[in-house]
């Protein structure tokens, strides 16, 4: 979307575009605990934001699992590692 330079043209165009602009609005706010909260004007945006949240949760769970596996490998002896 490009800025309309002439103010007169802007005043004419905004009322025509206003409804379309507000249909495309999404607000994402992060809490102090870094958890996202959002409002989406359309259900499609809300769906996309919830999918993003699911992926974030999956990646966090995977990261925690990888850390646990890392610790268990570090605790293995050389012989146990060679047998793997």
N, C-alpha and C positions, 0 to 999 in steps of 0.2 A: 504494500500500500504506500503510495507516494503522498507527500504533503502537498496540499493545494496552496499555492503561494498567494493568490489574490484573495483578500479577505471577503470580498463580495461573493466570489464563487464558493468560498468555504461556507458562508452563511446559507447559501442555497443548497449545497451538497449535503451538509450535515444532517438536516432533518430527513433527507431521503435515505441516507446510509445508517442512521442511528439504530434502527431495528436490527439490521444485519450485524452491526458491530456488537450489540449487546447479546446476540445469540452466540457469539464466539468467545465469550469471556470466561476465563477460568482463573481462580485465585488460589494460590498455594501458600500456606503459612506454616512455618516450622516452629514447633514448641521448643522450650529450653532443653527438653530431652531429645531434640533432633527428630521428632516424629512429625510427619506431614499431616496437615489438615487442609481440606480443600472444599471449594464450592465451585461447581460448574453450572453454567447456564443451560447446557444441553446434556441430555443423557449420554450422547456419544462421548463427550468430553469426560464425563464422570466415569464411563466405562474404561476409557484409556488410562485415566489416573488410577483407577483401582487395579488395573493390570500392571502398571508401573510399580505400585505398592507391593503387589504379589511377587514380582520379580526381585524387588529389593529384599523382601523377607526370605526368598529362596536363596539368594546370594549370601545373605547373612548366615543362614543355617549351614550352607556349604562351607563358608569360611570357618565356622566353629567346628564342624566335622573335620576339616583339614587340620586344624590346630590339634585336635585330639589324636588324629592319626600320626601327626608329626611327633607328639610326645611319646606315643607307644613305640614308634620306630627308634627314637633316641634311646629308649630304655632296653632295646634288644641288644643281645651280645653279637659279636662279629659272626660267630657260628650260626646263630639264628638268621641273620641277614643273608648269609651265603646260601642257606637252605631255601630261602624264598626264591 
